[in-house]
Amino acid sequence: MENGEAMGKLAIKGGTPVRTKGFLPWPIYDEREIKAVEEVIRSRHWWRYSGKKVTEFEEKFAKYHNAKYGVAVTSGTTALEIALKAADIGPGDEVIVPPYTFLATASSVLLVNAIPIFVDIDSETYNINPTRIEEAITNKTKAIIPVHFGGYPADMDRIIRIARKHNLVVIEDAAHAHGAIWKGKKVGAIGDMGTFSFQESKNISSGEGGIVLTNDKDLAEKCFSLMSFGRMKGGLFYTHHILGWNYRMTEFQGAILGAQLERLEEQTNRREKNANYLSEHLRGIKGLSLLKRDDPRVTRRAYHIYIFKYDKSSFNGVPRERFIEALKGEGIPCASGYPIPLYKNPMFLEKKFWHRGCPLSCPFYGKELDYSKVNCPVAEKACYEEAVFLTQNLLLGTKEDMKNIVRAIKKVVGNIDEL
């Protein structure tokens, strides 16, 4: 077979699946998490102001990512909102974001009454396209939120250069990118601020949680204040300096994350090693393509998601969804990822934001914006036609697990006529 190996009838057509055994479950834990949580319970210090687990985690996570300061919060979404507020982004301001990402990248902008401006992604990386960024900048633009999508570092050289030219704030959305490295420096500490998520699916997890990283002391102090009712770190407890809220992480989460962080380096390296094996054996299969290797600038990819692209024109017009169904039938969990770009969601099309049409109707803005007219063809193609996702926990498996994934893909490709 030119495109693969037949290996018998497809499982969804009554054949024997390549794999019946499950992959490594997620989240991973051991006695370290259990002991850490038990310590918190027995200490009776369950709150970040009475305990020390959250503070310890903030310091260790920041240091691991080459940042001076970390402020732990309730979620990755919260981290984005706090970073935007700390940067004084608000009514009338535009923030450039990619459309191929989780909602929070854009909705956090709306939550501070600013306006998300969608800029298309690069077809070779699925990260925001720097050329399109520069085209989208107006006198209202105040910030850029590049997403290190799937753990693939965005082109931070060009993004920082554009930002400095136009005096823009850069907030890295690194929710997928724990431990990813751009030119020897871990992402999340390259821009003005970086945000991470610890939601259950993320590369380290406490169920929910997030953090803001920065090398700027003033921004760090402001993030801390925004996280806890406007209090100043080390100041009087019942003195409130700015409009903050309760976005505090619990000691239980801090304890779990401290244990999770201990295995992040080893797990990140294992994910990359297994991803490289997959790429080596999938490269060259007609109709499938991989995201571009940006060597040597991308020192390490974090691989929250392993992505390859499917071209139905090479497979007799068989749609991607049918290919995915067949691959699942062979025992390989996979998905098509985001079904639509963010601007196609009803919230954007119907402008269901704040009351009375804010922020678009805000007098500080003074412009018209119709999200139904946004056109990001690369993001739309990724959503509707080509992207296939494998999640990070699969990449923590054995070499035999990776062989099974390759065999299953080649089997489906080799038997595409059955579909």
Secondary structure, 3 states (H helix, E strand, C coil): CCCCCCCCCCHHHCCCCCCCCCCCCCCCCCHHHHHHHHHHHHHCCCCCCCCCHHHHHHHHHHHHCCCCEEEEECCHHHHHHHHHHHCCCCCCCEEEECCCCCCHHHHHHHHCCCEEEECCECCCCCCECHHHHHHHCCCCEEEECCECHHHCCCCHHHHHHHHHHHCCEEEEECCCCCCCEECCEECCCCCCEEEEECCCCCCCCCCCCEEEEECCHHHHHHHHHHHECCCCCCCCCCCCCCCCCECCCCHHHHHHHHHHHHCHHHHHHHHHHHHHHHHHHHCCCCCEEECCCCCCCEEECCCCEEEEEECHHHCCCCCHHHHHHHHHHCCCCCECCCCCCHHHCHHHHCCCCCHHHCCCCCCCCCCCCCHHHCCCHHHHHHHHHHEEEEEHHHHHCCHHHHHHHHHHHHHHHHCHHHC
